[in-house]
Amino acid sequence: MANANGKAATGVPDKVSEKANPEANEATEIAGNIIYHAKYSPHFSPLKFGPEQALYATAESLRDRLIQLWNETYLHFHKVDPKQTYYLSMEYLQGRALTNAIGNLDLNGPYADALRKLGYELEEIAEQEKDAALGNGGLGRLASCFLDSMATLNLPAWGYGLRYRHGLFKQLITKKGQEEVAEDWLEKFSPWEIVRHDVVFPVRFFGHVQINPDGSRKWVGGDVVQALAYDVPIPGFKTKNTISLRLWEAKARAEDLDLFQFNEGEYELAAQLHSRAQQICTVLYPGDATENGKLLRLKQQFFLCSASLQDIISRFNERSTGEGSRKWSEFPSKVAVQMNDTHPTLAIPELMRLLMDDNGLGWDEAWDVTSKTVAYTNHTVLPEALEKWSQSLMRKLLPRHMEIIEEIDKRFVQTIRSTRVDLEDKLSSLSILDHNPQKPVVRMANLCVVSSHTVNGVAQLHSDILKDELFADYVSIWPNKFQNKTNGITPRRWLRFCSPELSDIITKWLKTDKWITDLDLLTGLRQFADNEELQSEWASAKAANKQRLAQYIERVTGVSIDTNSLFDIQVKRIHEYKRQLMNILGVVYRFKKLKEMKPEERKKTTPRTVMIGGKAFATYTNAKRIVKLVNDVGDVVNSDPEVNEYLKVVFVPNYNVTVAEMLIPGSELSQHISTAGMEASGTSNMKFALNGCLIIGTLDGANVEIREEIGEENFFLFGATADQVPRLRKEREDGLFKPDPRFEEAKQFAKSGVFGTYDYGPLLDSLEGNTGYGRGDYFLVGYDFASYMDAQAKVDEAYKDRKRWLKMSIMSTAGSGKFSSDRTIGQYAKEIWNIEACPVP
């Protein structure tokens, strides 16, 4: 019996009959499968079928299809037995999965129609999904784009990561600035993951090394936790291939609960291993200011490496023939392991341990297998991000691995002494172990370079800096080990799905939608860049995206913004080298000048809405001060009746993938203004450029290549170049820096109290003085400020010429073909991993 709104007494619509149908392609069948899940895969009481219930039932109906494709893919891989890549990353920033999966399976229309039959719009249901909190910034989003491309290119590949229950943090903005609360994406459950109860591996910590009578060594004792696998299916675009992101959860076994202690009332003591296991996957990047924090981070890294490698080895051994085991020498011809940054470095000693201690290989054979299997992607030249772990901490947590690292280092040093006498005096910086008596450490980047068959940077400039500076001496030893692989982004999520209006216009003018998987075809837009009809359509698509963004901004911040103003956006992790401080000081100067103008002068200016977003790490004080300053400036500017028609300032809270999918299509100017030589690549710059947003930026990271591709006349360039930076820092130390008067004026105005009572002295002091900790303007905000303000003046002028601006916008999209992650992953596959496509027939 139905009630008044057409829902059955169970709360589920009764006008569609439920029927399990994983292969449903047509709206009525899909609706039937959704209702089947609402009834028979229930997670809520039966009288409800609200938007949240509809999301989970819809996701599970789609998951049926993904599981079917996933099974077919892995049966096919098992049959063909190709070489496979295993991508190890501490972070994946997946974003929402529903619309991405529907889009990649080409089921957008049928799913939208199916949900309408059930009384819902697809957009409303998609809004219910929380972003998977498995990453933080560019490193994690890159890994997710790579998975999308691996699947789309039909490559035999897996992603490995950790299943963080509470992510990094959810950012709240209060009167105090940024506050952090735990992410709640798994508060209920994720409908996408499939727990694999049969895929469980033991991971040991602490203990000691036992030497057996035959001289072999064995790691024993300590704590042993269990790594349980959860698989998240990753569908390719319009292909049957569906690969897997395997996430590890840490658990203790039932027998690890001491019932005797528990019944004696010693509850915490009785369950301490359960508690310690649970800590491992609680949050991403736990604070490491304390010894316990460092220990937990190192545990996380080893847990990822050990569980993943045991899984990889078990899959390799599964394929042993009836005539006996596979030869270990075949391992590198079947397995490629890619370490995404230094976090998974422990894969090197762990693979050596598993080969020697568990499988009986000698050192030379184990080293040969390991060094032909692992490759390393470097993502940073920042000293604090090149990980160094205390030797005593490593020895305590991983005693066997410390022995193996010492042996790798010893052999490397011996090799250099016997073959490269010229480098002997460089050994103190080239060796893996730094024996500084004050602070002996293991240098993880050095371990990666010495042990990997290939090392790559992530943009041409970055790779050149690695080869010419950071790793120059290693290059002289192994000139063929180093490569560049300029990063890329998936055009599916970052254009096709997040900006459907613009995508449809591109398809119309190119007369094909093949650009979605062959992004170089975008160059075909160049011939139409001056076409008035295209410009008009382009402007209306941009206007629709700006309108959507304005509604979002008002909803989350309460600030009403003018869609006719220039939308100027900087979104990324808050860090001094990314120079959000320069951006907001530029805004402070603009505000001051607007205040000084007569009303008729203001009317001649270019109205602008400046949006800044990103998370500051919880213990990074200056980054949190920058967040506070942006919010304080916004409060004053936005409530000033003389100025707020011409300038608004908005801090966009809790920046994540879903927020980016709203901001990027609606943006017209994007700021990528890091100190030259400090940003390895950047990938948000590629997303903005692809969406026809113009960039104001330095010659840093991938900005260099973006400017080359789209044309320098379509890029607002300013600032010192990477090769000038060391000289400029030296001149600053020597007291030779002469600040631009605009820079001094902006700083003084920021300190004047006009933006509230908060003491910005300590933040602004980082720009003062010539030398010393936290002083001396290390990131050259003062030096670059003058050319930054000049470039901003050029932006204002260009925006007034609508025809010119639209042409520049079209040319930006037209030149973005190189920055597809399909191109990047194709290069990794061919030039580093030596794997080939393995499409499901």
Summary of the structure (lengths in Angstrom):
residues: 841
radius of gyration: 27.8
end to end distance: 46.2
largest distance: 91.8
contacts: 2921
relative contact order: 0.09
helix: 51%
strand: 15%
